[in-house]
Amino acid sequence: MSAMIVVFHTPSNAGYAMSPLEKIFFQVACDLYGGQEKVHFSFKDLESGMPESLPKGFDNVIQIDMGSQDQEMLERASCYIKSNGITSALVFDLQVKSSTCSMLRAAGVQTIISYWGSPISSFNNKLMLLLKRIEVALAKNKPDLFIFESEAMRALAVHGRGILKRNTVVIPTGVDTDRFKPIPNAKCYLAEKFNISKAHKVALYTGHMEARKGVMVIIEAAIKLKEMHCEDDWHFLICGNRPGEEREFLEALEGTRAKNSVTFGGYRNDIDKIAGGCDIGVIASTGWDSFPMSSLEMASCGLPLLVSALQGLTETIDGGKTGLSFEPGNSAELANLILQIDQNEPLRQQYSIAARKRILEHYSQALQYSRLMTCMSSVLDK
């Protein structure tokens, strides 16, 4: 009997983009191995309980902390893998060299696929890159394949970490286009949930609140927009904040004309209903960013995207057709782009239609499933 384990580097029920990935990895693994009894999942810890993204009653779940050197934990994981006949592993953010990879190989796992949702490295100069390539070539227990969500992330693997391009593949994340779609009269939902006037145009951000995600850039753009444009017709809705995470942003808004034009919606499970009532999506990251699920969700709902011109974010739009990019950290440029769209409703509508069409043609969940099945079947066959 052979089976597969999917190993996440996060705690169970981490939320954000993890839940959709857990669901599609589960579906792919079940279809590859003929049923959920041959599929296993692992998380960094299970303090938040069994993963809610997986079917009720599914209990093939263990704990593996990939960053740990705890030999007792690694031995328990090894025994679990051996006793369940696990021969393949799909591991999130698994480096070329790691104790987890060595443990998996020693336990009898024949095929290891590393899935990356973040950059694996930074770019390296010629000498350092050569050394990295040598290190990769000599590594005994490295993964058989590296899957990346964007071309930018693969470029860092090849030109930074020294991984051979032939050992990589790009499979963008996919979105549930039946759930995330344009909704007529959706501004009623925003009025009901957040007391945002139906007459307001709404810019939406959804995601993490750490500094690299550029939420402060959005706040600064909101302030600048009010300074440039006297009419109070734009509102900024920011979702994803855990309790207390919005405090520094509210302090920055204090005493400005934009104080009442920004709403923090908290961590939400109804973004599909919220996005339909908004007019644009904004992702203003200042540090690295990969290919965020939020960009797909907003575009699938028909939102033109304004994104920082860096790394994988530029791949989330077809520049000048589904959205626009701006210099990372440049809140004045972001405010000007919002004003540009504000003054050209036909252009916004054009972007909206094109954004939805692009998702349907290239970034649906069905396409992601198909690409994963094709890729992983090929690797397992070898």
Protein Blocks (a to p, Z undefined) as FASTA:
>chain_A
ZZdddddfbdehklmjlmmmmmmmmmmmmmmnopaklgccddfblknopafkbcehiacb
cdddfkbcbfklmmmmmmmmmmnopabdcdehiafbdfklmmmmmnopabdcdddfbdfb
dcddfklmmmmmmmmmmpmkbcfbdcdfbfklmmmmmmmnopafklgccddddddfklmc
cdehklmmmmmmnopafkbccdddeddfbfklommmmmmmmmmmmmmmmbacbccddehi
aghjlmmmmmmmgopaklmmcccebjafklmmmmmmpmbdcdfbfbdcfbdfklmmmmmn
opacddddehjllmmpcehkloccddehilmlmmmmmmmmmmmmklmmmmmmmmmmmmmm
mmcfklmmmmmmmmmmmmmmZZ
